[in-house]
């Protein structure tokens, strides 16, 4: 079944102008629709509805994708550090692990919530999992 056409901008809500803007709102842990209210009530638990624009967020299905993003980003950030530590310093394997493992855990914890916010924004933008795709009116559109 084809996705319904995106609906027009609701009154009084400043919708993002592009997919990147919506993704950035989500990565900042803000509502992807209005950008005003916080997206999460606890560390990884989003509100059921946005306190500012009443967007129903309860249908989001981020599942494991934010963890995959977080692992990917952490691995790419720490790979050069690991290479430098292994090649330029005379450190034992135990010392390298003692440096890399806490950094990896810290990066994972720091990137997990923004990754989940970005995945929720991606789902909202594309009208997935109960979200309705909403767009700003473009110049030349009949309103």
Phi, psi and omega in degrees: 000126183292150177292145176293154179296147178301142180272163182288170181292127176293152182295134174079004180245129180271090180292150177294149183277345182208170177298319179298321179294320177294318179297319179295320176300315179295319180293335175275007179063039176243160178302129181291338182279308185256335181074004185266306189273157175293145181274330186246137174269333172228182190309308179238014182254107179285157172298154175289322175224150178292128179295337183268313187245002179061025174296130178281109182261354187297339181274358183299146180227067180290325177050235186266352185301318177300324178294321177296318178298315181298317178296317180298312181295314180300315179299319181286331177284324184269344180301313178296324178298315179298318180296316179295315180298321183284330186259326187261345182239147179272069181253147176285165178299324179295318179294319178297316177298322179294335177272312188288317184299313176296323176297318180297315179297316180298313179298319179299313181293326180286330184263349185292314181293314175299325177295319179293320176299319179293322178293320176297319178296320177300315180295319179295314184300320183268003177068037182266153171055048175091349175284154176251126180293125180235141181225154171291146173294135179271153177302133181096348176287143175278123183264000000 
